[in-house]
């Protein structure tokens, strides 16, 4: 799993677009964390989680 120090430098450009509604930038790097954890659990146990939260009692062998 990449760490924050592994992320390349990002250039931020702010646009003042009056013709478009405001929208959030989001936290897209966080989106890969849950799938990575789910795949690690699957790799270790062979059990695929299909819903959240991923909790230990969901590991029924």
Secondary structure, 3 states (H helix, E strand, C coil): CCCHHHCCCCCCCCCCCCCCCCCCCCCHHHHHHHHHHHHHHHHHHCCCCCCCCCCHHHCCC
